[in-house]
Amino acid sequence: MFDYKLLAALAAVIEQAGFERAAQVLGLSQSAVSQRIKLLEARVGQPVLVRATPPSPTDVGRQLLNHVQQVRLLERDLQRQVPALDEQGAPERLRIALNADSLATWWAAAVGTFCAEHQLLTDLVVEDQDVGLKRMRAGEVAACLCGSERPVAGARSLALGAMRYRALASPQFMARNFPQGFVAERLARTPAIVYGPDDFLQHRYLASLGIQEGFLHHLCPSSEGFLRMTEAGLGWGLVPELQARDQLNAGKLVEICADTPIDVPLYWHHWRSGGQLLAQLTEHLRHSAGQWLVPL
């Protein structure tokens, strides 16, 4: 039989990225949290955490975290069926990993009504669309919105559509770097803007133009900051069409090479045994995401 106090300590350490914040969330001392982790490791006969900064789960730790995540969701269903079990009457909360560009554009509009109707709170973890699935694999989140189609064990994936990106720059940037008009071969020698080391969208765009060499680039791990840097002429970048419509209409940004978008597929991953609330959110996204995403 599992001791869920020990499993809760493991989940808190991973979700809060350390023992100190986990202790605050659980209302325990840091030493008490550490003791619970050690007791859990003694019971399973192997480490459940890699003691790094931040801590990360071992393989068996991931299995335990996946179990905890699904039990939490199923407990919510039981509390709805037997209200007396819900002592605090607190709103339900889902921990979800998603990419920054979705958060900056369509996500809030897509889920706002659903969250209000179901009294749902969300705990959002922002990751690049190419790597967000690692949060589910680690058992940290109940669902994930990312660019990977293949689900982790115990989960399902649903294709929602694709975000359309366009390679944009300010008119001043284009005049400075392409005074005679756009020339693809010069693009690798002009500064680009990249979200982070896991963002390969600009690499894909350059490859589509036949450019395989490395390129100059800024790193900007902020969707809003990415747009502002592009507007300010610091570099060119692939910006969601949804995010840049006003700037395009106002002439503050222009497409560097006309009508050459890149569509990035987005998949919704969720646990198979995730309970009624997660299933309802999945159906809601299935029917609503097409308002903002282009068909695959």
ZAZAMAR-776496 format. One record per residue (C-alpha): x, y, z; chain; residue number from 0. Coordinates in pm, 1 decimal, decimal comma. Layout:
REM ZAZAMAR-776496
c1:X; c2:Y; c3:Z; ch:A; i:NUM;
...
This chain:
REM ZAZAMAR-776496
c1:0,0; c2:0,0; c3:0,0; ch:A; i:0;
c1:132,1; c2:343,5; c3:-94,5; ch:A; i:1;
c1:192,3; c2:606,6; c3:170,3; ch:A; i:2;
c1:56,1; c2:912,1; c3:-8,4; ch:A; i:3;
c1:225,2; c2:1154,5; c3:230,9; ch:A; i:4;
c1:556,1; c2:1030,2; c3:96,3; ch:A; i:5;
c1:437,6; c2:1053,1; c3:-263,8; ch:A; i:6;
c1:305,9; c2:1405,1; c3:-200,0; ch:A; i:7;
c1:652,1; c2:1505,7; c3:-80,2; ch:A; i:8;
c1:808,4; c2:1369,9; c3:-399,8; ch:A; i:9;
c1:554,6; c2:1553,9; c3:-615,8; ch:A; i:10;
c1:607,9; c2:1879,8; c3:-427,3; ch:A; i:11;
c1:987,2; c2:1865,0; c3:-460,9; ch:A; i:12;
c1:961,2; c2:1819,2; c3:-838,2; ch:A; i:13;
c1:677,2; c2:2067,3; c3:-894,8; ch:A; i:14;
c1:837,7; c2:2334,1; c3:-676,2; ch:A; i:15;
c1:1189,4; c2:2267,6; c3:-811,6; ch:A; i:16;
c1:1347,0; c2:2215,5; c3:-470,9; ch:A; i:17;
c1:1311,7; c2:2107,7; c3:-109,1; ch:A; i:18;
c1:1275,9; c2:2455,6; c3:40,4; ch:A; i:19;
c1:972,4; c2:2559,3; c3:-163,9; ch:A; i:20;
c1:823,7; c2:2210,5; c3:-133,2; ch:A; i:21;
c1:841,0; c2:2243,5; c3:244,0; ch:A; i:22;
c1:658,8; c2:2578,2; c3:228,3; ch:A; i:23;
c1:379,5; c2:2432,6; c3:12,7; ch:A; i:24;
c1:338,2; c2:2128,2; c3:237,7; ch:A; i:25;
c1:360,7; c2:2326,8; c3:561,5; ch:A; i:26;
c1:655,5; c2:2119,6; c3:680,7; ch:A; i:27;
c1:1017,9; c2:2181,5; c3:764,6; ch:A; i:28;
c1:1273,6; c2:2121,4; c3:492,1; ch:A; i:29;
c1:1419,7; c2:1843,7; c3:707,2; ch:A; i:30;
c1:1080,7; c2:1672,3; c3:729,3; ch:A; i:31;
c1:1043,7; c2:1675,4; c3:351,6; ch:A; i:32;
c1:1392,6; c2:1531,6; c3:314,2; ch:A; i:33;
c1:1308,1; c2:1256,5; c3:563,4; ch:A; i:34;
c1:994,1; c2:1165,1; c3:371,6; ch:A; i:35;
c1:1190,1; c2:1134,7; c3:48,4; ch:A; i:36;
c1:1449,2; c2:915,0; c3:220,0; ch:A; i:37;
c1:1174,6; c2:694,5; c3:366,0; ch:A; i:38;
c1:1013,3; c2:660,9; c3:22,9; ch:A; i:39;
c1:1347,7; c2:561,1; c3:-125,3; ch:A; i:40;
c1:1396,6; c2:306,4; c3:151,2; ch:A; i:41;
c1:1057,4; c2:152,8; c3:74,8; ch:A; i:42;
c1:1108,9; c2:127,1; c3:-302,2; ch:A; i:43;
c1:1470,6; c2:19,9; c3:-257,2; ch:A; i:44;
c1:1625,3; c2:278,5; c3:-490,4; ch:A; i:45;
c1:1658,9; c2:655,2; c3:-538,9; ch:A; i:46;
c1:1352,5; c2:846,4; c3:-657,7; ch:A; i:47;
c1:1534,8; c2:1177,5; c3:-707,3; ch:A; i:48;
c1:1851,9; c2:1299,3; c3:-869,3; ch:A; i:49;
c1:1982,3; c2:1555,9; c3:-618,1; ch:A; i:50;
c1:2060,1; c2:1835,9; c3:-861,7; ch:A; i:51;
c1:1945,7; c2:2196,6; c3:-905,4; ch:A; i:52;
c1:1661,0; c2:2163,3; c3:-971,8; ch:A; i:53;
c1:1599,4; c2:1804,3; c3:-855,7; ch:A; i:54;
c1:1479,9; c2:1562,2; c3:-1121,3; ch:A; i:55;
c1:1306,9; c2:1223,7; c3:-1088,5; ch:A; i:56;
c1:1476,8; c2:893,0; c3:-1154,7; ch:A; i:57;
c1:1299,5; c2:635,3; c3:-1371,1; ch:A; i:58;
c1:1113,9; c2:491,9; c3:-1073,3; ch:A; i:59;
c1:1047,8; c2:845,5; c3:-951,6; ch:A; i:60;
c1:875,1; c2:923,5; c3:-1282,1; ch:A; i:61;
c1:653,7; c2:618,7; c3:-1243,7; ch:A; i:62;
c1:553,3; c2:730,7; c3:-895,1; ch:A; i:63;
c1:487,3; c2:1087,3; c3:-1010,9; ch:A; i:64;
c1:268,2; c2:964,6; c3:-1296,1; ch:A; i:65;
c1:70,0; c2:762,0; c3:-1043,4; ch:A; i:66;
c1:29,5; c2:1061,4; c3:-810,0; ch:A; i:67;
c1:-87,8; c2:1286,6; c3:-1092,0; ch:A; i:68;
c1:-356,7; c2:1043,0; c3:-1202,4; ch:A; i:69;
c1:-471,6; c2:967,5; c3:-847,6; ch:A; i:70;
c1:-520,6; c2:1339,8; c3:-784,3; ch:A; i:71;
c1:-742,8; c2:1367,1; c3:-1091,5; ch:A; i:72;
c1:-948,7; c2:1061,5; c3:-999,9; ch:A; i:73;
c1:-990,0; c2:1191,1; c3:-643,7; ch:A; i:74;
c1:-1151,1; c2:1505,4; c3:-786,2; ch:A; i:75;
c1:-1413,4; c2:1292,5; c3:-959,5; ch:A; i:76;
c1:-1486,2; c2:1108,3; c3:-635,0; ch:A; i:77;
c1:-1519,3; c2:1435,2; c3:-443,8; ch:A; i:78;
c1:-1783,0; c2:1549,6; c3:-692,6; ch:A; i:79;
c1:-1974,4; c2:1226,8; c3:-641,4; ch:A; i:80;
c1:-1935,2; c2:1233,6; c3:-262,4; ch:A; i:81;
c1:-1920,0; c2:1605,2; c3:-165,2; ch:A; i:82;
c1:-1862,5; c2:1521,6; c3:202,0; ch:A; i:83;
c1:-1512,5; c2:1403,5; c3:108,4; ch:A; i:84;
c1:-1414,3; c2:1751,4; c3:-9,5; ch:A; i:85;
c1:-1333,9; c2:1908,8; c3:324,2; ch:A; i:86;
c1:-1189,9; c2:2235,1; c3:192,1; ch:A; i:87;
c1:-1425,3; c2:2294,0; c3:-100,8; ch:A; i:88;
c1:-1133,8; c2:2444,7; c3:-293,9; ch:A; i:89;
c1:-1149,9; c2:2495,7; c3:-672,7; ch:A; i:90;
c1:-995,5; c2:2222,5; c3:-879,8; ch:A; i:91;
c1:-650,3; c2:2278,7; c3:-1028,1; ch:A; i:92;
c1:-477,8; c2:2128,0; c3:-1329,1; ch:A; i:93;
c1:-105,0; c2:2155,2; c3:-1390,8; ch:A; i:94;
c1:-46,4; c2:2195,6; c3:-1764,7; ch:A; i:95;
c1:267,3; c2:2241,7; c3:-1975,0; ch:A; i:96;
c1:235,4; c2:2455,4; c3:-2288,2; ch:A; i:97;
c1:444,6; c2:2664,2; c3:-2523,4; ch:A; i:98;
c1:490,0; c2:3036,3; c3:-2466,0; ch:A; i:99;
c1:345,0; c2:3140,2; c3:-2802,4; ch:A; i:100;
c1:14,4; c2:2962,8; c3:-2733,7; ch:A; i:101;
c1:-0,1; c2:3129,5; c3:-2393,3; ch:A; i:102;
c1:65,6; c2:3468,2; c3:-2553,7; ch:A; i:103;
c1:-201,2; c2:3427,2; c3:-2823,1; ch:A; i:104;
c1:-498,7; c2:3189,2; c3:-2819,5; ch:A; i:105;
c1:-484,4; c2:2979,9; c3:-2500,1; ch:A; i:106;
c1:-662,9; c2:3219,9; c3:-2263,0; ch:A; i:107;
c1:-947,8; c2:3283,5; c3:-2506,6; ch:A; i:108;
c1:-986,1; c2:2910,6; c3:-2568,9; ch:A; i:109;
c1:-1013,2; c2:2802,0; c3:-2204,2; ch:A; i:110;
c1:-1151,4; c2:3111,1; c3:-2028,4; ch:A; i:111;
c1:-1517,8; c2:3013,5; c3:-2039,8; ch:A; i:112;
c1:-1441,1; c2:2651,8; c3:-1953,2; ch:A; i:113;
c1:-1239,9; c2:2748,7; c3:-1643,8; ch:A; i:114;
c1:-1517,0; c2:2980,9; c3:-1524,3; ch:A; i:115;
c1:-1793,1; c2:2723,9; c3:-1573,1; ch:A; i:116;
c1:-1599,0; c2:2441,2; c3:-1403,9; ch:A; i:117;
c1:-1433,3; c2:2652,7; c3:-1132,6; ch:A; i:118;
c1:-1098,5; c2:2533,5; c3:-1261,9; ch:A; i:119;
c1:-762,7; c2:2683,3; c3:-1167,8; ch:A; i:120;
c1:-461,7; c2:2614,1; c3:-1387,2; ch:A; i:121;
c1:-95,5; c2:2588,1; c3:-1293,3; ch:A; i:122;
c1:86,9; c2:2656,8; c3:-1620,0; ch:A; i:123;
c1:441,6; c2:2543,9; c3:-1695,4; ch:A; i:124;
c1:589,8; c2:2716,9; c3:-2000,5; ch:A; i:125;
c1:814,2; c2:2510,2; c3:-2226,0; ch:A; i:126;
c1:912,7; c2:2527,6; c3:-2591,5; ch:A; i:127;
c1:672,9; c2:2330,0; c3:-2810,9; ch:A; i:128;
c1:950,1; c2:2086,2; c3:-2905,7; ch:A; i:129;
c1:1038,6; c2:1982,9; c3:-2549,5; ch:A; i:130;
c1:725,2; c2:2031,6; c3:-2337,6; ch:A; i:131;
c1:640,7; c2:1661,8; c3:-2338,0; ch:A; i:132;
c1:927,3; c2:1594,0; c3:-2098,8; ch:A; i:133;
c1:710,5; c2:1740,5; c3:-1821,7; ch:A; i:134;
c1:450,9; c2:1466,7; c3:-1874,3; ch:A; i:135;
c1:717,3; c2:1202,5; c3:-1899,0; ch:A; i:136;
c1:846,3; c2:1322,3; c3:-1562,6; ch:A; i:137;
c1:495,3; c2:1301,8; c3:-1413,2; ch:A; i:138;
c1:489,3; c2:1674,5; c3:-1333,1; ch:A; i:139;
c1:178,0; c2:1773,0; c3:-1528,1; ch:A; i:140;
c1:-166,8; c2:1634,8; c3:-1605,4; ch:A; i:141;
c1:-159,6; c2:1751,9; c3:-1965,5; ch:A; i:142;
c1:73,7; c2:1907,5; c3:-2219,1; ch:A; i:143;
c1:37,3; c2:2119,3; c3:-2532,4; ch:A; i:144;
c1:338,7; c2:2065,5; c3:-2753,7; ch:A; i:145;
c1:467,0; c2:1984,5; c3:-3101,1; ch:A; i:146;
c1:525,4; c2:1613,0; c3:-3042,4; ch:A; i:147;
c1:262,6; c2:1372,0; c3:-3174,2; ch:A; i:148;
c1:370,4; c2:1050,8; c3:-3001,1; ch:A; i:149;
c1:230,1; c2:1029,3; c3:-2645,7; ch:A; i:150;
c1:414,8; c2:897,7; c3:-2343,4; ch:A; i:151;
c1:307,7; c2:564,0; c3:-2194,2; ch:A; i:152;
c1:-33,3; c2:591,3; c3:-2030,8; ch:A; i:153;
c1:-134,2; c2:902,9; c3:-2221,6; ch:A; i:154;
c1:-318,8; c2:997,2; c3:-2540,6; ch:A; i:155;
c1:-251,3; c2:1274,8; c3:-2790,4; ch:A; i:156;
c1:-499,9; c2:1482,2; c3:-2987,0; ch:A; i:157;
c1:-408,1; c2:1694,3; c3:-3289,2; ch:A; i:158;
c1:-557,8; c2:2041,4; c3:-3234,5; ch:A; i:159;
c1:-419,9; c2:2218,3; c3:-3541,7; ch:A; i:160;
c1:-114,8; c2:2425,5; c3:-3622,6; ch:A; i:161;
c1:13,1; c2:2770,1; c3:-3533,3; ch:A; i:162;
c1:114,8; c2:2966,8; c3:-3838,4; ch:A; i:163;
c1:441,8; c2:3158,6; c3:-3811,4; ch:A; i:164;
c1:573,7; c2:3422,2; c3:-4048,1; ch:A; i:165;
c1:931,2; c2:3546,5; c3:-4080,1; ch:A; i:166;
c1:904,1; c2:3914,3; c3:-3989,1; ch:A; i:167;
c1:1125,4; c2:4216,0; c3:-3943,1; ch:A; i:168;
c1:1083,4; c2:4589,9; c3:-3910,4; ch:A; i:169;
c1:1097,9; c2:4805,0; c3:-4225,7; ch:A; i:170;
c1:1410,4; c2:4971,0; c3:-4082,8; ch:A; i:171;
c1:1579,8; c2:4632,8; c3:-4039,3; ch:A; i:172;
c1:1499,5; c2:4538,8; c3:-4399,0; ch:A; i:173;
c1:1625,4; c2:4871,3; c3:-4533,3; ch:A; i:174;
c1:1948,9; c2:4837,4; c3:-4334,9; ch:A; i:175;
c1:2024,7; c2:4476,8; c3:-4421,7; ch:A; i:176;
c1:1857,4; c2:4434,4; c3:-4761,3; ch:A; i:177;
c1:1877,0; c2:4776,9; c3:-4931,2; ch:A; i:178;
c1:1840,2; c2:4619,9; c3:-5277,2; ch:A; i:179;
c1:1560,9; c2:4384,7; c3:-5171,8; ch:A; i:180;
c1:1552,8; c2:4046,4; c3:-4998,7; ch:A; i:181;
c1:1831,7; c2:3803,1; c3:-5085,8; ch:A; i:182;
c1:1805,7; c2:3465,9; c3:-4911,3; ch:A; i:183;
c1:2181,6; c2:3408,0; c3:-4910,1; ch:A; i:184;
c1:2234,5; c2:3716,4; c3:-4691,3; ch:A; i:185;
c1:1989,0; c2:3602,1; c3:-4425,0; ch:A; i:186;
c1:2238,3; c2:3389,9; c3:-4228,2; ch:A; i:187;
c1:2462,2; c2:3696,0; c3:-4194,8; ch:A; i:188;
c1:2190,4; c2:3920,0; c3:-4050,9; ch:A; i:189;
c1:2084,1; c2:3887,9; c3:-3684,7; ch:A; i:190;
c1:1789,4; c2:3664,2; c3:-3607,6; ch:A; i:191;
c1:1594,4; c2:3629,6; c3:-3282,5; ch:A; i:192;
c1:1559,9; c2:3283,1; c3:-3127,8; ch:A; i:193;
c1:1342,8; c2:3199,5; c3:-2828,0; ch:A; i:194;
c1:1599,2; c2:2967,0; c3:-2667,3; ch:A; i:195;
c1:1846,0; c2:2684,0; c3:-2727,4; ch:A; i:196;
c1:1560,4; c2:2436,8; c3:-2787,4; ch:A; i:197;
c1:1393,9; c2:2658,4; c3:-3049,7; ch:A; i:198;
c1:1483,3; c2:2531,2; c3:-3396,8; ch:A; i:199;
c1:1210,4; c2:2710,4; c3:-3590,2; ch:A; i:200;
c1:1448,7; c2:2964,1; c3:-3743,4; ch:A; i:201;
c1:1680,3; c2:2678,3; c3:-3842,0; ch:A; i:202;
c1:1390,5; c2:2509,3; c3:-4023,4; ch:A; i:203;
c1:1301,6; c2:2831,5; c3:-4201,8; ch:A; i:204;
c1:1656,8; c2:2885,1; c3:-4321,2; ch:A; i:205;
c1:1675,0; c2:2523,1; c3:-4438,3; ch:A; i:206;
c1:1354,6; c2:2575,8; c3:-4639,3; ch:A; i:207;
c1:1538,2; c2:2855,3; c3:-4822,5; ch:A; i:208;
c1:1837,4; c2:2629,8; c3:-4887,9; ch:A; i:209;
c1:2057,2; c2:2774,7; c3:-4611,3; ch:A; i:210;
c1:2226,5; c2:2511,0; c3:-4396,2; ch:A; i:211;
c1:2500,9; c2:2718,4; c3:-4233,0; ch:A; i:212;
c1:2491,9; c2:2866,4; c3:-3885,1; ch:A; i:213;
c1:2351,6; c2:3212,6; c3:-3834,1; ch:A; i:214;
c1:2379,8; c2:3514,7; c3:-3606,9; ch:A; i:215;
c1:2107,9; c2:3538,0; c3:-3345,7; ch:A; i:216;
c1:1986,6; c2:3690,5; c3:-3021,2; ch:A; i:217;
c1:1834,2; c2:3466,2; c3:-2752,6; ch:A; i:218;
c1:1509,1; c2:3597,3; c3:-2604,8; ch:A; i:219;
c1:1311,3; c2:3358,7; c3:-2378,5; ch:A; i:220;
c1:994,0; c2:3571,3; c3:-2380,2; ch:A; i:221;
c1:716,9; c2:3562,8; c3:-2638,4; ch:A; i:222;
c1:626,5; c2:3926,7; c3:-2575,8; ch:A; i:223;
c1:991,7; c2:4028,5; c3:-2566,2; ch:A; i:224;
c1:1052,7; c2:3841,0; c3:-2891,6; ch:A; i:225;
c1:788,3; c2:4050,9; c3:-3065,3; ch:A; i:226;
c1:917,5; c2:4375,9; c3:-2914,9; ch:A; i:227;
c1:1274,8; c2:4301,4; c3:-3021,5; ch:A; i:228;
c1:1156,0; c2:4230,1; c3:-3374,3; ch:A; i:229;
c1:959,8; c2:4557,4; c3:-3382,7; ch:A; i:230;
c1:1267,3; c2:4745,4; c3:-3257,7; ch:A; i:231;
c1:1475,9; c2:4615,6; c3:-3547,5; ch:A; i:232;
c1:1719,0; c2:4403,9; c3:-3346,1; ch:A; i:233;
c1:1668,3; c2:4109,0; c3:-3578,1; ch:A; i:234;
c1:1426,9; c2:3906,4; c3:-3787,0; ch:A; i:235;
c1:1225,2; c2:3627,0; c3:-3633,6; ch:A; i:236;
c1:942,2; c2:3380,8; c3:-3681,4; ch:A; i:237;
c1:641,9; c2:3530,3; c3:-3503,6; ch:A; i:238;
c1:294,5; c2:3375,2; c3:-3469,8; ch:A; i:239;
c1:62,3; c2:3530,7; c3:-3724,4; ch:A; i:240;
c1:-198,0; c2:3562,6; c3:-3448,1; ch:A; i:241;
c1:40,1; c2:3772,5; c3:-3241,0; ch:A; i:242;
c1:160,2; c2:4006,9; c3:-3513,4; ch:A; i:243;
c1:-160,1; c2:4096,2; c3:-3700,4; ch:A; i:244;
c1:-181,1; c2:4449,0; c3:-3562,0; ch:A; i:245;
c1:186,9; c2:4519,1; c3:-3635,8; ch:A; i:246;
c1:152,3; c2:4381,6; c3:-3989,9; ch:A; i:247;
c1:-160,1; c2:4588,0; c3:-4057,3; ch:A; i:248;
c1:9,4; c2:4900,1; c3:-3922,3; ch:A; i:249;
c1:326,6; c2:4842,8; c3:-4126,0; ch:A; i:250;
c1:543,4; c2:4812,2; c3:-3814,6; ch:A; i:251;
c1:650,0; c2:4465,6; c3:-3929,2; ch:A; i:252;
c1:682,4; c2:4316,5; c3:-4276,9; ch:A; i:253;
c1:733,6; c2:3963,3; c3:-4402,6; ch:A; i:254;
c1:1095,6; c2:3929,3; c3:-4509,2; ch:A; i:255;
c1:1009,8; c2:3690,4; c3:-4792,1; ch:A; i:256;
c1:650,9; c2:3716,1; c3:-4912,4; ch:A; i:257;
c1:410,8; c2:3431,1; c3:-4841,3; ch:A; i:258;
c1:656,3; c2:3183,1; c3:-4686,7; ch:A; i:259;
c1:489,1; c2:3079,0; c3:-4359,1; ch:A; i:260;
c1:579,7; c2:2781,9; c3:-4141,7; ch:A; i:261;
c1:301,5; c2:2587,9; c3:-3971,3; ch:A; i:262;
c1:386,9; c2:2424,7; c3:-3637,8; ch:A; i:263;
c1:153,0; c2:2138,0; c3:-3537,7; ch:A; i:264;
c1:20,0; c2:2140,3; c3:-3182,5; ch:A; i:265;
c1:-87,8; c2:1825,7; c3:-2998,8; ch:A; i:266;
c1:-277,7; c2:1802,0; c3:-2672,3; ch:A; i:267;
c1:-148,2; c2:1520,6; c3:-2451,1; ch:A; i:268;
c1:-348,5; c2:1395,0; c3:-2154,0; ch:A; i:269;
c1:-349,3; c2:1096,3; c3:-1921,7; ch:A; i:270;
c1:-584,3; c2:813,5; c3:-2017,0; ch:A; i:271;
c1:-691,5; c2:775,4; c3:-1655,1; ch:A; i:272;
c1:-711,3; c2:1148,9; c3:-1598,2; ch:A; i:273;
c1:-1064,7; c2:1171,6; c3:-1467,6; ch:A; i:274;
c1:-1374,7; c2:1352,6; c3:-1586,0; ch:A; i:275;
c1:-1246,0; c2:1709,6; c3:-1566,2; ch:A; i:276;
c1:-944,9; c2:1643,1; c3:-1788,3; ch:A; i:277;
c1:-1165,4; c2:1454,3; c3:-2034,6; ch:A; i:278;
c1:-1406,5; c2:1749,6; c3:-2048,5; ch:A; i:279;
c1:-1123,5; c2:1996,6; c3:-2106,4; ch:A; i:280;
c1:-991,6; c2:1773,4; c3:-2384,7; ch:A; i:281;
c1:-1330,2; c2:1772,3; c3:-2558,6; ch:A; i:282;
c1:-1358,2; c2:2148,0; c3:-2515,8; ch:A; i:283;
c1:-1021,5; c2:2200,7; c3:-2686,2; ch:A; i:284;
c1:-1111,4; c2:1954,1; c3:-2960,6; ch:A; i:285;
c1:-1408,7; c2:2169,8; c3:-3058,0; ch:A; i:286;
c1:-1272,5; c2:2520,2; c3:-2989,6; ch:A; i:287;
c1:-903,0; c2:2527,2; c3:-3087,5; ch:A; i:288;
c1:-986,1; c2:2545,2; c3:-3458,9; ch:A; i:289;
c1:-1099,2; c2:2905,8; c3:-3411,4; ch:A; i:290;
c1:-734,7; c2:3007,5; c3:-3375,2; ch:A; i:291;
c1:-528,1; c2:2725,5; c3:-3527,0; ch:A; i:292;
c1:-501,1; c2:2629,1; c3:-3893,5; ch:A; i:293;
c1:-595,5; c2:2272,0; c3:-3996,3; ch:A; i:294;
c1:-318,6; c2:2014,9; c3:-4013,7; ch:A; i:295;
